[in-house]
Amino acid sequence: MEPVLIITNFPDKKGAVALAEKLIDERLSACVNVLAACTSVYRWQDKIESAEEIPILIKTQRQHYDRVEQIIKTMHPYELPEVIIVPVSGGLPTYLQWIIDETQLSD
């Protein structure tokens, strides 16, 4: 069991919360943080763009990454959504175990 953090964002809070609720409901995440809006500045199709976005932090297990990615791509309005997986190399052992316990899928 390998806990990971998946980072994404949405253009609006409603979409971010809908994603969070789906991931929790399907036990694909133990906790999803929907953060305050931020301004993202990036290059897209040879133009510098900026947009207000809602950062989302998803605490889960590595084994769920493919399914989480699929759900993000299905629910996300962007042509190319940000989806980044960050390995968790340490942390409070009881918290990490809680992530594992909350994301156990029944067979």
JONOR-V64458 format. One record per run of one state. SS is the DSSP state (a for helix, b for strand, c for the rest). FROM is the first residue (numbers start at 0). TO is the last residue. If there is no record, write none. Layout:
[[SS/FROM/TO] [SS/FROM/TO]]
This chain:
[[c/0/1] [b/2/9] [c/10/11] [a/12/24] [c/25/29] [b/30/43] [c/44/45] [b/46/60] [a/61/74] [c/75/82] [b/83/86] [c/87/91] [a/92/101] [c/102/106]]
